[in-house]
Amino acid sequence: MAAVKTAFIGLGVMGYPMAGHLRKAGYEVTVYNRTGAKAERWVEEYGGTLAETPELAAQEAQFVFCCVGDDHDLHAVTLGERGAFHGIAKGAIFIDNTTASAEIARALYAEAREREFHFIDAPVSGGQSGAENGALTVMCGGDEDAFSQARPIIDVFARAVTLMGPVGSGQLTKMVNQTCIAGLVQGLSEAIHFSQKAGLDTKKVIDVISKGAAQSWQMENRGQTMIDDTFDFGFAVDWMRKDLSIVLNEARKNGAQLPVTALVDQFYADIQAIGGGRWDTSSLLRRLTRGT
């Protein structure tokens, strides 16, 4: 049987390995990336086909994946000039792994219905390591029938795939995820800072409390790197601020009170101000320790 034709638009830190997993699983993959050299490198590494535009990438694909930066980028590669929505076939499924607003997810879903194909918002969590290891958590919004068709292929790069509800529900769930992370990282930063100021062996402290009620993914995966004052892992501050702006904008619409999230967002602004926009999100500790 012929390999299922897929396309992947956006080969960033997340998209590059995600598309690679599809190819290694035997899918026929056509890729597009705004920076062509990166797409060429991907094809050299994995095989597959390089397309010059999102429209050409989407043609004849049964499943079209997308993982770009934000709402603006997403609109450009879907409905912009030579965007994927101009080339995608009727009945195909567009799976958007971008972390974006629920608003644009709903708008693209409406466009997809009008053009007679399917749209699923499917943001991911798990960071670069999760993408590279095929162990992402994928939270989806869309129609049950489209999700049922798409789930087996999404499973290729995921450890958990869940339909959260109608379109937009995936993005809303990702907002909950980012809200949790913001508070957890700030709490961990303060705990490490307190431990250091108290003269404790902070490595031993983290080792002990990670076996109790304080345990978290952030502690297990970032505790030691934070102690080592190393912040070149995972998700960048610039992207976290983008995500938190989406969260806070949605909260203004639905009336949710997010005082800690709003405060941590400003702490990340402080990190950007000292040149840490590309540091990973655990760099909140730097805000506490600089000058000490």
Summary of the structure (lengths in Angstrom):
residues: 292
radius of gyration: 20.0
end to end distance: 63.9
largest distance: 64.9
contacts: 1008
relative contact order: 0.09
helix: 55%
strand: 14%
